[in-house]
Amino acid sequence: MSTGNQAPSFAQSTWLVAEREIGSKLRSKAFLISSVILFLGSLALVIWGGFQAQSNEGIPVAVTSDAAHYVAEIPGIDVTDASDRADAEALVESGEVDAAIVGDSSSPLGFVVIAESSAPTQLMLSLAQLPPVEILNPDPTDEALRYLVAIGFGIVFLLAASLFGGTIAQSVVEEKQTRVVELLISAIPTRALLAGKVIGNTVLAMAQILVLAAISIVGLTVTGQTEILQGLGGPIVWFAIFFFFGFILLASLFAAAAAMVSRQEDIGSTTTPLTMLIMAPYFLVIFFNDNPVVLGIMSYVPFSAPVGMPMRLFLGEAQWWEPLLSLAILIATCAAAIYLGARIYENSILRMGARVKLSEALRS
């Protein structure tokens, strides 16, 4: 005869904990508000960048008829006709134009530039006589776009990993402080508790990544940036894949690190190294987005691969097999981190008082 009180299986226990983690986040007003702000801010940034890129307005310049032929073939300026020098000066003083170009027989160039306080640098560069330049190996991407993409990948990884990693750590310590963990472990396996926390937060983090990807696609489509969208499509997919495994790696380590302490005030002592590992890819990809050597190294280091490899794919610097090799390295590291994290978590979660040393947490 069955007892009717059969203990849940490992998979059931894991899913129960994951549902609990997801539900607690979705009921948190702070989490929902911060997510909405993040999504709206991302949409506004994408649309603003698109409209800025589409803007064809040049530098407003007043030009007299005797100087019109000097600027006839210069791009990037918005010409306003001026009847004479006095009219051009009046337009500059009123702020309607940034500068004026008027004919002047005493000038060796045949014209002079009139400005209120200083002449626009871009205008002066456009008027300068520069030799023609031939580029043997042209850069396939615009520098500004390269920088924006680097910031985009870096900041999404930084915010999502640090936000959910910190949340996992706080949840683990809170359960230790309130002794709730003792009740949970009496009903479900310790590793199921850890797995549920990791899975629940991974689901939420991936949901945010997918929403951000959708926002980027919508924003670029609305602003007509189909070329950029085509170039970013593949890297965004790879970023989501790498982020998935990279987040599981970090989430396991955050939970294990938090299990080694018993007070909220002590969380930083064990999670600071992990926080540094999250921040490093963000700063490296921004400062070295044009350095193929640094990006190449980043694309194979597990903690920075979710940022480094998609960036290299966007720049067209990675061979077809490189993301596959990098992903294999990341998955292997993820498996090792889960094993070590589970061992530390099991050996530390019920220990109260002083911080548990890493050597003791790893000991059977």
C-alpha positions as CSV (number, residue, x, y, z in Angstrom):
1,M,0.0,0.0,0.0
2,S,1.4,3.4,-0.9
3,T,1.9,5.9,1.9
4,G,0.7,8.9,-0.1
5,N,3.6,11.0,1.2
6,Q,6.3,10.0,-1.3
7,A,9.2,12.4,-1.4
8,P,9.6,14.4,-4.6
9,S,12.2,13.3,-7.1
10,F,15.4,15.3,-7.8
11,A,13.9,16.8,-10.9
12,Q,10.6,17.7,-9.1
13,S,12.6,19.2,-6.2
14,T,14.7,21.2,-8.6
15,W,11.7,22.6,-10.4
16,L,9.9,23.5,-7.2
17,V,12.9,25.6,-6.1
18,A,13.2,27.1,-9.6
19,E,9.5,28.1,-9.5
20,R,9.9,29.6,-6.1
21,E,12.9,31.7,-7.3
22,I,11.0,32.9,-10.4
23,G,7.8,33.6,-8.5
24,S,9.6,35.7,-5.8
25,K,11.3,37.8,-8.5
26,L,8.1,38.4,-10.5
27,R,6.4,39.5,-7.3
28,S,9.1,41.9,-6.5
29,K,8.2,45.5,-7.5
30,A,11.9,46.5,-7.5
31,F,12.7,43.8,-10.0
32,L,9.8,44.6,-12.3
33,I,10.4,48.4,-12.2
34,S,14.2,48.0,-12.8
35,S,13.4,45.6,-15.7
36,V,11.0,48.0,-17.3
37,I,13.4,50.9,-17.0
38,L,16.1,48.8,-18.5
39,F,13.9,47.8,-21.5
40,L,12.6,51.4,-22.1
41,G,16.1,52.8,-21.8
42,S,17.5,50.3,-24.3
43,L,14.7,51.0,-26.8
44,A,15.2,54.7,-26.5
45,L,19.0,54.3,-27.0
46,V,18.6,52.1,-30.1
47,I,16.0,54.5,-31.7
48,W,18.0,57.6,-30.8
49,G,21.2,56.1,-32.3
50,G,19.2,55.1,-35.4
51,F,17.8,58.6,-36.0
52,Q,21.2,60.1,-35.3
53,A,22.8,57.9,-37.9
54,Q,20.0,58.8,-40.4
55,S,20.4,62.5,-39.8
56,N,21.8,64.2,-42.9
57,E,21.9,67.7,-41.6
58,G,25.3,69.3,-42.0
59,I,27.1,72.2,-40.4
60,P,25.0,75.4,-41.0
61,V,27.1,77.8,-42.9
62,A,26.3,81.2,-44.6
63,V,27.9,81.6,-48.0
64,T,28.1,84.6,-50.2
65,S,27.8,84.3,-54.0
66,D,31.5,85.1,-54.6
67,A,32.5,82.2,-52.4
68,A,29.9,79.6,-53.4
69,H,32.2,77.8,-55.8
70,Y,34.7,77.1,-53.0
71,V,32.2,75.0,-51.1
72,A,30.2,73.5,-54.0
73,E,31.7,70.0,-53.7
74,I,32.3,69.9,-49.9
75,P,29.9,67.4,-48.2
76,G,28.5,67.8,-44.7
77,I,27.5,71.5,-44.7
78,D,24.1,73.1,-44.9
79,V,24.4,76.2,-47.0
80,T,22.4,79.4,-46.3
81,D,22.8,82.1,-49.0
82,A,24.0,85.5,-47.9
83,S,23.8,88.6,-50.0
84,D,27.0,90.1,-48.8
85,R,29.6,90.1,-46.0
86,A,27.4,92.1,-43.7
87,D,24.5,89.8,-44.2
88,A,26.7,86.8,-43.5
89,E,28.1,88.4,-40.3
90,A,24.5,89.1,-39.1
91,L,23.5,85.4,-39.7
92,V,26.5,84.3,-37.6
93,E,25.8,86.8,-34.8
94,S,22.1,85.7,-34.6
95,G,23.1,82.1,-34.2
96,E,21.3,81.0,-37.4
97,V,24.6,79.5,-38.7
98,D,27.7,78.3,-37.1
99,A,30.0,80.1,-39.5
100,A,30.1,82.1,-42.7
101,I,32.3,81.8,-45.8
102,V,32.7,85.0,-47.8
103,G,35.0,86.0,-50.7
104,D,38.0,88.0,-49.9
105,S,40.6,89.1,-52.6
106,S,43.2,89.8,-49.9
107,S,43.2,86.2,-48.7
108,P,45.6,83.8,-50.5
109,L,42.8,81.3,-50.7
110,G,40.3,83.8,-52.1
111,F,37.9,83.5,-49.1
112,V,37.7,83.8,-45.3
113,V,35.8,82.0,-42.6
114,I,33.8,84.1,-40.1
115,A,32.7,82.7,-36.8
116,E,31.3,84.0,-33.5
117,S,34.0,82.7,-31.1
118,S,35.7,79.8,-32.8
119,A,35.3,78.1,-36.2
120,P,33.8,74.6,-36.3
121,T,36.6,72.1,-36.4
122,Q,34.8,69.8,-38.9
123,L,34.3,72.7,-41.2
124,M,37.9,73.7,-41.1
125,L,39.0,70.1,-41.8
126,S,36.6,70.0,-44.8
127,L,38.1,73.2,-46.2
128,A,41.7,72.1,-45.7
129,Q,43.7,70.9,-48.7
130,L,44.5,67.3,-47.8
131,P,46.3,64.7,-50.0
132,P,44.3,61.7,-51.2
133,V,44.6,58.7,-49.0
134,E,44.5,55.1,-50.2
135,I,43.6,52.4,-47.6
136,L,45.1,49.0,-48.3
137,N,43.1,47.2,-45.6
138,P,39.9,49.2,-44.9
139,D,38.2,48.7,-41.6
140,P,34.9,46.9,-42.3
141,T,33.1,48.7,-39.4
142,D,32.6,52.3,-38.4
143,E,34.6,53.2,-35.3
144,A,31.6,54.7,-33.5
145,L,29.5,51.7,-34.3
146,R,32.2,49.4,-33.1
147,Y,32.4,51.3,-29.8
148,L,28.6,51.3,-29.3
149,V,28.4,47.5,-30.0
150,A,31.2,46.9,-27.6
151,I,29.4,48.9,-24.9
152,G,26.2,47.1,-25.7
153,F,27.5,43.6,-25.3
154,G,29.6,44.6,-22.3
155,I,27.0,46.4,-20.3
156,V,24.3,43.7,-20.9
157,F,26.6,41.0,-19.6
158,L,27.7,43.2,-16.6
159,L,24.2,44.2,-15.5
160,A,22.5,40.8,-15.9
161,A,25.3,38.8,-14.4
162,S,26.0,41.1,-11.4
163,L,22.2,41.7,-10.7
164,F,21.2,38.0,-10.7
165,G,24.5,36.9,-9.2
166,G,24.1,39.2,-6.3
167,T,20.4,38.2,-5.9
168,I,21.4,34.5,-5.7
169,A,24.0,35.3,-3.1
170,Q,21.6,37.3,-0.9
171,S,19.0,34.6,-1.2
172,V,21.4,31.9,0.0
173,V,22.6,33.9,3.0
174,E,19.0,34.9,3.9
175,E,17.9,31.3,4.0
176,K,20.9,30.5,6.2
177,Q,20.2,33.3,8.6
178,T,16.5,32.5,9.0
179,R,17.2,28.7,9.2
180,V,14.8,28.2,6.3
181,V,17.5,26.2,4.6
182,E,17.4,23.5,7.3
183,L,13.7,22.9,6.6
184,L,14.3,22.9,2.8
185,I,17.1,20.4,3.0
186,S,15.1,18.1,5.3
187,A,12.6,17.8,2.4
188,I,14.8,18.0,-0.8
189,P,18.4,17.1,-1.7
190,T,20.9,19.9,-1.2
191,R,22.0,19.8,-4.8
192,A,18.4,20.1,-5.9
193,L,18.2,23.3,-3.9
194,L,21.3,24.7,-5.6
195,A,20.2,23.5,-9.0
196,G,16.8,25.1,-8.6
197,K,18.3,28.5,-7.6
198,V,20.6,28.4,-10.6
199,I,17.9,27.3,-13.1
200,G,15.3,29.8,-11.8
201,N,17.6,32.8,-12.1
202,T,19.0,31.6,-15.4
203,V,15.4,31.5,-16.8
204,L,14.9,35.1,-15.7
205,A,18.2,36.3,-17.0
206,M,17.7,34.7,-20.4
207,A,14.3,36.2,-20.6
208,Q,15.8,39.6,-20.1
209,I,18.4,38.9,-22.8
210,L,15.8,37.8,-25.3
211,V,13.6,40.9,-24.6
212,L,16.7,43.1,-25.1
213,A,17.5,41.3,-28.4
214,A,13.9,41.8,-29.5
215,I,14.1,45.5,-28.6
216,S,17.3,45.9,-30.6
217,I,15.7,44.2,-33.7
218,V,12.6,46.3,-33.4
219,G,14.5,49.5,-32.9
220,L,16.9,48.9,-35.8
221,T,14.0,47.9,-38.1
222,V,11.9,51.1,-37.2
223,T,14.9,53.3,-37.9
224,G,15.6,51.6,-41.2
225,Q,19.1,50.3,-40.2
226,T,18.7,47.0,-42.0
227,E,22.5,46.7,-42.8
228,I,23.4,47.0,-39.1
229,L,20.7,44.5,-38.2
230,Q,22.1,42.0,-40.7
231,G,25.5,42.4,-39.3
232,L,24.3,42.1,-35.7
233,G,21.9,39.2,-36.2
234,G,24.5,36.4,-35.9
235,P,26.5,37.9,-33.1
236,I,23.4,38.5,-31.0
237,V,22.4,34.8,-31.3
238,W,25.9,33.7,-30.3
239,F,25.8,36.2,-27.4
240,A,22.6,34.6,-26.1
241,I,24.2,31.1,-26.4
242,F,27.4,32.1,-24.7
243,F,25.6,34.1,-22.0
244,F,23.4,31.1,-21.2
245,F,26.4,28.9,-20.2
246,G,28.4,31.7,-18.8
247,F,25.6,32.7,-16.5
248,I,25.2,29.1,-15.3
249,L,28.9,29.1,-14.5
250,L,28.7,32.4,-12.6
251,A,25.4,31.6,-10.8
252,S,26.9,28.3,-9.5
253,L,29.9,30.0,-8.1
254,F,27.9,32.9,-6.6
255,A,25.7,30.4,-4.7
256,A,28.7,28.5,-3.5
257,A,30.6,31.6,-2.4
258,A,27.5,32.9,-0.5
259,A,27.1,29.5,1.3
260,M,30.5,30.0,2.9
261,V,29.2,33.0,5.1
262,S,26.3,33.4,7.5
263,R,25.6,37.1,7.4
264,Q,24.6,39.5,4.7
265,E,27.5,41.8,5.7
266,D,30.0,39.1,4.8
267,I,28.8,38.4,1.3
268,G,31.3,40.7,-0.3
269,S,34.3,38.9,1.3
270,T,33.6,35.8,-0.8
271,T,31.9,37.2,-3.9
272,T,34.2,40.1,-4.7
273,P,36.5,38.0,-6.9
274,L,33.5,36.9,-8.9
275,T,32.4,40.5,-9.3
276,M,35.8,41.4,-10.6
277,L,35.5,38.6,-13.1
278,I,32.2,40.0,-14.3
279,M,33.5,43.6,-14.6
280,A,36.7,42.6,-16.4
281,P,35.1,41.8,-19.8
282,Y,33.1,45.0,-19.7
283,F,36.1,47.2,-19.4
284,L,38.4,45.1,-21.6
285,V,35.9,45.1,-24.5
286,I,35.5,48.8,-24.3
287,F,39.1,49.8,-24.0
288,F,40.4,47.2,-26.5
289,N,37.5,46.9,-28.9
290,D,40.0,47.7,-31.7
291,N,42.7,45.4,-30.5
292,P,42.5,42.0,-32.2
293,V,45.0,40.3,-29.9
294,V,43.1,41.2,-26.7
295,L,39.7,40.4,-28.2
296,G,41.2,37.1,-29.4
297,I,42.3,36.1,-25.9
298,M,39.0,37.3,-24.4
299,S,37.0,35.1,-26.8
300,Y,38.5,31.9,-25.4
301,V,38.7,32.8,-21.7
302,P,35.4,31.4,-20.2
303,F,34.5,34.4,-18.1
304,S,34.9,36.9,-21.0
305,A,34.0,34.6,-24.0
306,P,30.3,35.7,-23.8
307,V,31.4,39.2,-24.7
308,G,34.7,38.7,-26.6
309,M,33.5,36.1,-29.2
310,P,30.3,37.9,-30.3
311,M,32.3,41.1,-30.6
312,R,34.9,39.3,-32.9
313,L,32.0,37.8,-34.9
314,F,30.5,41.2,-35.4
315,L,33.9,42.6,-36.6
316,G,34.4,39.6,-38.9
317,E,37.6,38.6,-37.2
318,A,36.6,35.1,-36.2
319,Q,36.8,31.9,-38.3
320,W,33.7,29.7,-38.5
321,W,35.2,27.1,-36.1
322,E,36.3,29.6,-33.5
323,P,33.0,30.1,-31.7
324,L,32.4,26.3,-31.6
325,L,35.8,25.8,-30.0
326,S,35.3,28.6,-27.5
327,L,31.8,27.3,-26.7
328,A,33.2,23.8,-26.0
329,I,35.8,25.3,-23.6
330,L,33.1,27.3,-21.9
331,I,30.8,24.3,-21.5
332,A,33.7,22.2,-20.0
333,T,34.5,25.0,-17.6
334,C,30.8,25.3,-16.7
335,A,30.6,21.6,-15.9
336,A,33.7,21.9,-13.7
337,A,32.3,25.0,-11.9
338,I,29.0,23.2,-11.3
339,Y,30.8,20.3,-9.7
340,L,33.0,22.5,-7.5
341,G,30.1,24.8,-6.7
342,A,27.9,22.0,-5.6
343,R,30.7,20.5,-3.4
344,I,31.3,23.9,-1.7
345,Y,27.6,24.5,-1.3
346,E,26.9,21.1,0.3
347,N,29.8,21.4,2.7
348,S,29.0,25.0,3.8
349,I,25.3,25.6,3.6
350,L,24.5,24.2,7.2
351,R,27.6,25.7,8.8
352,M,26.8,28.8,10.9
353,G,29.1,31.4,12.5
354,A,32.5,32.2,11.1
355,R,33.3,32.2,7.4
356,V,34.0,28.7,6.1
357,K,37.5,28.4,4.6
358,L,37.7,27.3,0.9
359,S,39.9,24.4,1.8
360,E,37.3,23.2,4.3
361,A,34.4,23.7,1.9
362,L,36.2,21.6,-0.7
363,R,37.0,18.8,1.8
364,S,34.6,15.9,1.7
